[in-house]
Amino acid sequence: MTHTASVYLLLAIVFTMANLPFVFDRILFVLRPGQAAGKRLGWRLLELLLLYFAAGVLSMVLEAHSHGSVYRQNWEFYATTFCLFLVFAFPGFVYRYLWSASRRVAGS
């Protein structure tokens, strides 16, 4: 696999990871929330943060495997990648809170 293909594959995996909290209704993908309350936004944001760190670990492992070492990064890199992760999560947020909510109101 070329480096370009591996970068696109990693971006697709990270995009999927960013949208997972908004697709599944289980807390941390394991626990069922109470029926009346449902899964709140706070849980989704916590899962988003945990998946960001998991994506970072995956990226570091792939970088170490590909280049032999992991390049040192400063805080600016992590701030930028976290913002990119939030942008990747936007379709899931729109689906969960904007598009689904408007369909529920229209169906009532």
Protein Blocks (a to p, Z undefined) as FASTA:
>chain_A
ZZklmmmmmmmmmmmmmmmmmmpmcehhlaccdfklopafklmmmmmmmmmmmmmmmmmm
mmmmmnopacdddfklmmmmmmmmmmmmmmmmmmmmmmmmmmmmmmZZ
